[in-house]
Amino acid sequence: MPHSKATARKLLSPRERVLFDHSRGEALASLDRRRLRTRLESARRLRSKYRDLHRRQQLSARRRGAAEDESNRRTRAKEEIFADVVERLEKRLKKLDA
């Protein structure tokens, strides 16, 4: 599910927001192949980071017998945001390689 810029601004750090912004619109279209690959690598690392953190938080909550808390929901949202970023960057790279 694509996330809005407003949602991303609430959840992401300033450096993460820059990456998010570079994956959209004119900024994405202006990236050359080298910069696009660099951004894609960063986005994949962040997606993995938040996916792994989300899993650890889920396991911890399950052990405590607790429901999903706010921090876990935020982590899941960040994971989804970076999954979307990776998808957009990969699509753009495919177009450049075609």
N, C-alpha and C positions, 0 to 999 in steps of 0.2 A: 504494500500500500504506500503510495507516494506521500511524503510528508511535506507540509507547507514550510515556507521560509520562516514564518513566525514560530512554528513549533521547533524547528531546528535552532533558532536563535535562543529559545528558552533552555534547551537541553545541552547544546554543544559548547565546548570551550572556544575561545577566539581562533585558535589554530584549526580546530575541527570545522568551524564555520567557514573558514577560507576554502578548505577542501570542498565542503558542501557547495559553496557558491561557484567554485570552478567547475562543478559538474552540471551546471545549468546554463541554458540560453547562450548568449553571445560569448561568455567566458569559455564555455565548452567548445564552441565553434572556433575560437581563436587559438586553442592549444595545438602546438605542433606534436608530432608523433613522440618525440623524446619526453616532452613535458607531460603528455597524456599518460605515457607508461609510468612515469614517476608518480603521478597522482593516483593512478590505478593501484600501484604497489602500496602506497600509503593507505588508501581506502580499504584494501584487502586486509592489511594489518589491523586497522581499527575495527573492521567488521569481525575479525577473528577474536580480537581482544574483548569486545563486548559480548560476543556469542559465548565465549568461555566464561566470562564473569557472570553472565546470566545463568548459565548452567550451574556454576558453583553456588550462586545465591539460591537457586531453586532447591538444590540438594540440602543446603543449610536450613532453609525454611522447612523442608519436608522433615528433616531430623528433629527440628524443634516442634513440629506439629503445627506450624503457623501457616497462615495464608500468605499469598504473594503480597509483599509490602511495596510502598511507594518507590523505594530505591530500586527494587527489582523491576518494576514497571518502567522506570526511567531507563534502566539498562537495556531492557527489551526494546524500547523505542529507539535507543541509539543504535542497537544492532540492526533494526529495520531500516533506519535512515542510511546507514553505511551499506547495507545490502542494495538499496536503491541507487546509491552513488556508484557502487561497483557496476551495477547493471548499466547505468547511463554511460559510464566511461568505457565499458567493454563494447557497447553498441557503437560509440563514436570511433573507437579504435578499429572495429571491423569495417566501418565506412571508409576510413583513411587507408586501410590495407587493400580495399577492393579496387 
